[in-house]
Amino acid sequence: MIMKGSYLLIILSDQDKKIKIGKLGIVFFKKGYYIYVGSALNGIEQRVNRHLRKNKKIFWHIDYLLKQAKIINVYYKESNQRQECIIAGYFTDLKSIIGFGCSDCKCKSHLFYTNDKNILMQKLKTLKVYPIS
């Protein structure tokens, strides 16, 4: 059975970096943790597996970042409807990368930053998302 819904990639950047992100141009990424919120109504496992692959066509903003940073955890929330914008709204108190991953909606961003892993873990607990093992 195909699992549909939203997913969160927890990404670690081990150092400060400037990365060219498609049409967004050069973006500065601080060392720390990033939370990317995505939608996968055609299958969470398939989408997450694509993000985890090293060799892939660079298509989305997240693809550019993942060439330079590492996914350390993945969480999901099942749904038959797009909820990525609602979930992204939950992280707006964190620093965001303006325009990242949200070219098809009205959100400010779908990528958020913190240097405090504890803040990140607390937010994930209260969001009721589940880890993909």
C-alpha positions as CSV (number, residue, x, y, z in Angstrom):
1,M,0.0,0.0,0.0
2,I,1.3,3.5,-0.9
3,M,1.7,5.8,2.1
4,K,0.6,9.4,1.1
5,G,1.1,12.6,3.0
6,S,3.8,15.0,4.1
7,Y,7.4,14.4,5.1
8,L,10.1,16.3,7.0
9,L,13.8,15.9,6.2
10,I,16.1,16.8,9.0
11,I,19.3,17.9,7.4
12,L,22.7,18.7,8.9
13,S,25.1,21.2,7.4
14,D,28.4,20.5,9.1
15,Q,29.8,23.9,8.2
16,D,28.8,27.3,6.9
17,K,28.4,27.2,3.1
18,K,27.2,29.3,0.1
19,I,25.3,27.1,-2.3
20,K,23.7,28.1,-5.7
21,I,20.0,27.1,-5.4
22,G,18.5,27.1,-8.8
23,K,16.7,30.4,-9.6
24,L,17.0,31.5,-6.0
25,G,20.7,32.1,-6.7
26,I,23.5,31.9,-4.1
27,V,22.2,31.2,-0.6
28,F,24.2,31.2,2.6
29,F,23.6,28.2,4.9
30,K,24.8,28.4,8.4
31,K,26.2,25.3,10.1
32,G,23.4,23.5,11.9
33,Y,20.1,21.8,11.4
34,Y,17.6,22.4,8.6
35,I,14.0,21.1,8.5
36,Y,12.5,20.7,5.0
37,V,8.8,20.1,4.7
38,G,7.6,18.4,1.6
39,S,4.5,16.7,0.2
40,A,4.2,13.3,-1.4
41,L,0.7,12.4,-2.4
42,N,2.0,9.8,-4.9
43,G,4.0,8.0,-2.2
44,I,6.2,9.1,0.7
45,E,8.6,6.2,0.5
46,Q,9.3,6.9,-3.2
47,R,9.9,10.6,-2.7
48,V,12.1,10.1,0.4
49,N,14.1,7.4,-1.4
50,R,14.7,9.9,-4.2
51,H,16.0,12.5,-1.7
52,L,18.3,9.9,-0.2
53,R,19.9,9.0,-3.5
54,K,23.2,10.6,-4.4
55,N,22.8,10.3,-8.2
56,K,19.7,12.1,-9.4
57,K,18.6,14.8,-11.7
58,I,18.7,18.2,-9.9
59,F,15.2,19.4,-10.1
60,W,13.9,20.9,-6.8
61,H,15.6,23.5,-4.5
62,I,16.2,20.7,-1.9
63,D,18.2,18.7,-4.5
64,Y,20.8,21.5,-4.6
65,L,21.1,21.6,-0.8
66,L,21.3,17.8,-0.5
67,K,24.4,17.8,-2.7
68,Q,26.2,19.7,0.1
69,A,24.4,18.6,3.3
70,K,23.2,15.3,4.8
71,I,19.8,14.0,5.7
72,I,20.0,12.7,9.3
73,N,16.4,11.8,10.0
74,V,13.1,11.7,8.1
75,Y,9.6,12.0,9.6
76,Y,6.2,11.7,8.0
77,K,2.5,12.4,8.6
78,E,0.0,10.4,6.6
79,S,-2.8,12.3,4.8
80,N,-4.7,12.2,1.5
81,Q,-4.5,16.0,1.3
82,R,-1.6,18.4,1.0
83,Q,-0.7,19.6,4.5
84,E,2.9,20.7,3.9
85,C,1.9,24.4,4.2
86,I,0.2,23.8,7.5
87,I,3.2,21.9,8.8
88,A,5.6,24.5,7.5
89,G,3.6,27.2,9.4
90,Y,4.5,25.4,12.6
91,F,8.2,26.3,12.0
92,T,7.8,30.0,11.2
93,D,9.3,31.0,14.5
94,L,12.6,29.6,13.3
95,K,14.9,31.2,10.7
96,S,13.8,30.4,7.2
97,I,15.3,30.5,3.8
98,I,12.9,32.8,2.0
99,G,11.4,31.2,-1.2
100,F,12.9,27.8,-0.6
101,G,10.7,24.9,-1.7
102,C,7.6,26.9,-1.9
103,S,7.3,28.1,-5.6
104,D,3.9,26.3,-5.9
105,C,2.3,27.9,-2.8
106,K,2.0,31.2,-0.9
107,C,4.3,30.2,2.0
108,K,7.4,32.2,2.9
109,S,9.5,29.0,3.0
110,H,9.5,25.3,3.4
111,L,13.0,25.2,4.8
112,F,13.8,26.2,8.4
113,Y,17.0,26.5,10.4
114,T,18.1,26.0,14.0
115,N,21.4,25.4,15.6
116,D,19.7,23.8,18.6
117,K,18.7,20.2,18.2
118,N,16.6,20.2,21.4
119,I,14.3,22.9,19.9
120,L,14.0,20.8,16.8
121,M,13.1,17.6,18.7
122,Q,10.5,19.3,20.9
123,K,8.8,20.7,17.8
124,L,8.7,17.3,16.2
125,K,7.2,15.7,19.3
126,T,4.4,18.2,19.5
127,L,3.7,17.9,15.8
128,K,2.8,14.2,16.0
129,V,4.9,13.1,13.1
130,Y,6.6,9.7,12.9
131,P,10.1,8.7,12.1
132,I,10.8,6.6,9.1
133,S,13.3,4.0,10.2
